[in-house]
C-alpha cells in the first residue's frame, strides 16, 4: 500500500486502485465504459472479473443476471440513479469471490448489511448513503478480510461505533454523515489497527480532535475533506 494524494491506495491482484474519494482508478484497458451486457459476457467468458458502471443505473432485477458469475471480484455501481434496495445487496452477497463492492444511490439498511456480512472474501465496502443502524454496522464485524469501509448513515451512534473494535482487519475507515460526537471520536481513537480515518459531517469538538491527534499522531485523518488545524500532518500532507 502506498499513499497517493489524500487516500491510501490498495491494489488487488494488480488491477484495483482506490483513490482519495473512494472511487477506483480504471486499469489501462478500461478507457471507456462497456455496456452491462458486454461486461457480464467478459466475466462469463473468463476475460474479466469486474463490473463497473457509471452511466447506467441498475435496479434489483438487473442483478439477477450476475447469478453464476463465480469469478466476479469487483462490482462498482456509480450511477446515483441506481434503484437498488436491500434485496439487491442480498443478490450481490451471493457472489462467492466478491472482494470490492461500491454502490452509489439506492436504499439500504440493516437487512442488506447483514447479507453482505456473509461475503467471506470482501475486502473493500463502499456504501456512501444508507440508513443503517448500530445493529447493521455490527453485522459487518463478521467480515474476516474487510480492510476498508466507507459508509454513510445518520442513524449510527456512539454505541454502534464500539462494534468497530471487533472488526479483525479494518485499517481504513470513512464515515459520512455519521454524527460522531466527542465520545464517538474517543471510541475511534482506541482502534489500534486503524491507519486512516475520514469523517464527513461529524459533530466532535476541536478539543476532542486535539486529543485524538495527541494520542494517535501518525493516524491519517481527514475531516470534511481537509486536515484539521491541530493535525500534526496538516502542513506536510498534500491536499
N, C-alpha and C positions, 0 to 999 in steps of 0.2 A: 504494500500500500504506500502511495506517495501522495503529497498534497499538491493540488493544482487549484489556483485561485482561492476560493473560500470554502472548499469542501474536499475532504479526502477522496481519493479515487480508489475504487475497488474493482479489480479485474477478475472475471470468472472465465477461466479457460481461454484467456487472451482475447475475449470478444467483448465483454461487458465493461463499460466505464461509467461511473456515476459522478455527475458534476455537482456544483455547489447548490443548485436549485432542485436536486433530486431527480433531474432529467438525465437520461442516458445520452452519451455521445455516440452516434451511429458508427459502425465499423465502415471501412473504406469501400466495401462492396454494397453499401446501402445508401447511396447518394440520394435516391428518391424513394418515395413510399410506394410499395406494391399494394395491390388490392388485397382484401381479406382472403379472397379465393386463391390468389397466387401464393400468398404466404402459407396458407393451410396446405396447399399442394406441395410446396417445398418441404415443409416439415414431414408430411406424409411420405414423401419420396426419399427422405433422409438427406436432403440438400440444405436443411436449415434446422434450427432448434428454437426459433423465436417468432413471436407475433408482435408487430409494432405498428400501431395505428394512431395517427394524429388527425387526419382529415375525415375519417369515417367514425361515426358514433355507433355503438352497439347496444342491443337490448339483451335481456336474459336468454331469449330463444336463440339468438345467434350463437351463443356459447355451446349449444348442443353440437355444433359442427366440430368442436375441438375434441369430442369423445374419441378415444382410441389413439390420440397423438401422444404416445407414451414417452417420446423423446423430447417433448416440448419443455424447455427450461426457462424461457423468458417470455413474459406477457406484459406488454406496455400499452395501455389504452389511454391515450392522452386527449381525447376529444371531450370537452366539457359537456357535450350534449349526450354522452352515454346515459342510457336509462336503466342501468344495472341496479339490481337490488341484492339483498342477502341471498336470494335464490341463485343469482349469478355467481356470487362468491362460492356458494356450495358446489357449483359445477366446476369452477376453476380449481377448487380444492381436490378434485378427483384426478388431477394431472400428477402422476407419481413422481416426476422428476422436476417439478416446478421449483426454481431457485430464486427467481426475481419476479415480483408482481407489483405493478403500479397501475392504479385506476383513478382517473380524474372524472368527476361527475358521478352520478349515481346516488343511491340512498342506502347506506349501510349502517348496521347496528351490531349488537352483541351476537345475534344469531350467525351473521356472516363471519365474524371474527372467530367464533367457536369452531366453525367449519374449517377455516384456514389453519387453525391450531393443529390440525391433523396432517399438515404438509411437512413431512419429516425432512425434506431437503431444502426448505425455504430459508434463504439467507438474507434477502432484502425485501421488505414490505413497505409500500408507499401508498397510503390511503389518506390524502390530504383533507378530505371532508367526510366526516362520519357523525353519527350521533351515538357512538359507543359510550358505555358507562364503565365504571370501575370493574364490573364483572367481566365485560368483554375484553378489556385490556389484560386482566389477569389470565384469561384463557391463552393469550399469546405466549405466556411463560412456558407453555408446553412445547414450543418450537425449539428443538435441540441445537439448531445451527443458525438461528437468527442473529445476524451481526449488526444489521442496520434497520432501524424502524423510524418511519416518518408517518405520523398520524395526527389528524386534526379532530377535535371533539370538544365542545364547550361543557360536556357533562362528565368529564373525568375530574376527579377530586384529588386532594392530597392523599386521602386513604388509598385511592386507586394507584397513585404513583408508587406507593410502597411495594406493590407487586413487582415492580421492575427489579427489585433486589433478587427475585427468583429467576430472572432470565439468565440462562447459563452462559451465553456467548455475546451478549449485547455490548457493542463498542461505540456505536454512533446512534444518537437519538435526536429527533427533530419533532417538537411538539408545537402544533399550530392551533391557536385559539383555545388552548387548554389553560384555564385560569390558575396558573401556577402562582401560589402565594409564597410568602416568606417561609412558611412551614414546608411547602412543597419543594422549594429550592433547597432547603436543608436535607430533604429526602434524596434529591438528585445528587447532592454533594457527596452522599455516602455510597454511591455506586462505584466500587473500586476499579472495575474494568472499563468504565466509560472513558473514551478518548475524545469524543466530540459531542457538544451539546448545542443545539439550535432551539431557540424559543421565539415564537411569534405570538404576540398577544398575551404574554404573561403579565401577572399583576404583582410581582415581587418588588420590594423596595430597593433603593440604592444601597442601603446598609446590608441587606441580605446578599446582594451581588458582591459587595466588598468582602463579606465573609466567605463566599464561595471562592473568590479569587485568592484569598489568603490560604485557604485550605487546599485548593487544587490549582496551583499556579501554572501547571502545564496543560490543563484541560483546555481544549479548543472550544471557545464559546462565542456564539453569535446571538445577539438579541435584536429582534426585528431587522435582521439582515445587516447588522453592523456590530462593531465592538463597543462594549461599554467603556466609559471613561476610566473606570477602575481596573479594567482588564490589563494585566501586565504585558499582554501581547499586542495591544491595540496600536502601538507605534511602529511595530516591526512587521506586522502582517499586512499583505497587500489585499485591498478590498476588491 
